[in-house]
Amino acid sequence: MVAGTPDSGFRAAKRGGLSTSDLLLGAGGAYLLSVPLLWLLAGSSGASAWPMALVWGLSVLVNAPHYGATLLRVYGQRAERRKYALFAVWATGLLLGLFWLGVHDAWVGSALVTAYFSWSPWHFAAQNFGIALLFLRRQGVAVTPATRRLLQASFALSVLLTLLALNAESSNSLPAPTRGGQVPNIDLLRIGIPSDIAAASILASLLAYLLCLAGAGWRLYREAPPQCLLPVGALVLCQAFWFTLPSLALL
């Protein structure tokens, strides 16, 4: 049997290439299952009316394990601290200084917020793309270079949609709140792309995004049975819920 055929991929999955925890946690399946519940909660109570303690508690519950594992990876062993000293020591010190300046200077604070909202989509897109390939390889699915490029382009185009939406002059993104005037007004530093140009660019990017997804999905469907593609589908949906759909809603 040739490696990468549907039968070989199915046998790899049967050998334990994919578990329920992989699908729920690694591929974001648990998040997708929570979307209807979050939608109902936000609609009934209004997300802006949630107590701040609840918001912070949920944030810590969801984000702390991820960041804790990253910190342990970088700082847990002396060899790793030396290997990543540029980021673990010097870049961290620089960021702490910038954060201090951002509290006192509105321009620096706005630049930091803009950098975060611009870089974050790319970080998550690259991470989702890498995890998708990991799950495919674990299940014995052969990913051709053309399929890989199409899948990668779909994630990159999702990021482009986000950047276009954030920088359009008609964007509805909100500035950061202030505390009784004690904190400088901090807002996104938008390029201010004219509405007609932004709309045309977003429409073209959205079309390319859908075409790349369709092309990658069709190629993968020919290489593996549908059950082997569940993690990829879940990651694509997570990417859409996190960035693609909110970006369209910003306009």
C-alpha positions, 0 to 999 in steps of 0.5 A: 500500500502506498503511503499517504493513500486513504487506506494508509491514513486510516490505518495510522489513525486506528493505531492511535494517531488521533485521540479525543483529547487531541481533537478537543484540546489540540485542535480546538474542538472544545472551543468550537463546542463552547461557541453556542454557549458563549453566544447565548451568554453574551446575548442574554447578559451582554458580554460588556456587563460581565463582572471584571472578576469573572472575565479575569478568572476565565482569562487566567483559567484559559491562558495561564496553562499556555503561558506557563508552559511557555515560560517553563520551556524557556526558563525551566533549564539552564541550557534553555535559558542560555539558548534563548537569552536574547528573548528570555532576558534582553527582549523581556527587559526591553518590553518591560521598559516599553510597558512602563513608557506606555503607561505614561506616554499615549503614543508609546502605549498606542504603538504597543497595542497596535503591535500586539493586535497586528502580530497576534493574528499572525502568531496564532495563524502560524501556530494553527497551520503548524498544528494542522500539519502535525496532526496530518503527519501523525495520521500518515497523510501525505501532504504534497507541496501544493496542498501545503502552500494552499493551506498555508495561504489560507491562514495567511489570508486570514491574517491579511483580512484582519490587518485590512479590517483593523486599518480601514478608516471605517473600522469599528474597533474600539479604543482601550478604556481609560480609568478616570483620566489617570491613564492616557488615551490609548487607541489603535494607530490605524493606517486609515485605508479609504473605505472603498479601497479597503472594501475592494481589498477585503473582498479580493482577499476573502475570495482568495481565502475561500479558494485556497481553503477549497483547494486545500480541502479538495486535495486533502479529501483525495488523500485521506478519509474524512475522519483524518481531516477533523483536526484540520477542519477544527483548526480552520474553524477556530481561525475563522472564529478568532479572526476572519469573521470578527474582521468582517464584523469590524467593517 
